[in-house]
Amino acid sequence: MLPFLLNRLVSLLLSLLAASIVIFLVLEVVPGDPAAFMLGMNAAPDTVAALRDQLGLNAPPLERYFTWAFGLFRGELGISYTYKVPVAELVGDRLWVSLPLAIYALALSTLIAFPVGIIAAARRNSAADVSIMGITQLGVAVPNFWFAMLLVLAFSIGLRWFSAGGFPGWDAGFSEAMKALTLPAIALALPQASILARVMRSALLDTLSEDYIRSARAKGLSRGQTLWRHALRNALIPVLTIIGLQFSFLLAGAIIIENVFFLPGLGRLVFQGITQRDLIVVKSVVMILVFAVILVTFIVDMTYALVDPRLRRQA
C-alpha cells in the first residue's frame, strides 16, 4: 500500500504545480488592468501607475508567480483588490456555504442513484428498467439551472415552502440554513443522480456477466444473493470514479446555481472576482478549487485500493 500511496502523492504534487502555472499564465494574459478598473475610466495615468505599484502589478511575471505560489504554500492568499480584506477570509466565509451545499447535493444524488441503479440492473429489460432509463435520460438532458427555476416556481412562489434565494447564515440555526440549501441541493443533485444511476446499472450489468458470477449462480446462489454479495462491490470502482468527479463538480461548478439562488458561495465569489478584475481572488480561489478536485481524486484512488486489492499488488 505504501508504494501506491507515494506514487499518488507525487502525482498530486506535480498536478498542483502544473495547475498553478497554468492558472497564473491564463489570468496574467487576460486583457484588462485591475488598477484602471478600480479607479475608473477617467483616472489619471500617474494614479493608475501608483496603484499598480501598490498592488505589485509592476513586478516581473516570474517574481509575481513565486510570490503568489509561496503565499499559497504558507496559507497567505493575499489581499483582495476590491474588498480590501484577506482573500483567506473571503474564502472561509464562502466555503461554509459551498462545501455543505456540495455535500448535501452529493448525499441526495447517491441516496437516489444507488437504489435506482440497482433496481434497474436487477430487473433488466423490464418495465421498471425502461421507465428508470427514460427518467434518467430526461434528468441528464435537463439543465440544472432550468430545473432550479422550476423548483423556485413550484416550492417558493407556488407553495411557499422555501425561500426563493439567499442564505440566512449558520447563526440563524442549522435547520434554517439547511432549508435555504435544500432547493439548490436538489437542483444540483437530480441531474447528477441520473448520471450516477446509469453508471451503476451499466457497471452492475457488466459485473453480472462475468464468469465468477455464473459460477456463483451454478453453486446455488440466487440472483439477488449474487448481486449483493459478489457483484455490487466489484461494480463500485466506476461508480466511485463518478462520485469523485461529481463532488468536484458540485464544489467547483455550482456558479450558476449559486447565482440563481443568490448564495454567497465560492462560485459566486469567482464570478464577482472576474467581473471586478480582482485577479488575486480569482487565482487563489481557482487554485483552492483545483486542490479540492485533485484531493478528491487522490481519495478516490485510495478507495480503489481498498475496494480492489489488485491495484495495491500492481503498485
Secondary structure, DSSP 4 states (H G I P E B T S, - for coil): -HHHHHHHHHHHHHHHHHHHHHHHHHHHSSSS-HHHHHH-TT--HHHHHHHHHHHTTTS-HHHHHHHHHHHHHHT---B-TTT-SBHHHHHHHHHHHHHHHHHHHHHHHHHHHHHHHHHHHHTTTSHHHHHHHHHHHHHHHS-HHHHHHHHIIIIIIIS--S-SS----GGG-HHHHHHHHHHHHHHHHHHHHHHHHHHHHHHHHHHHTSHHHHHHHHTT--HHHHIIIIIHHHTHHHHHHHHHHHHHHHHHS-HHHHHHTT--SHHHHHHHHHHTT-HHHHHHHHHHHHHHHHHHHHHHHHHHHHH-HHHHHH-
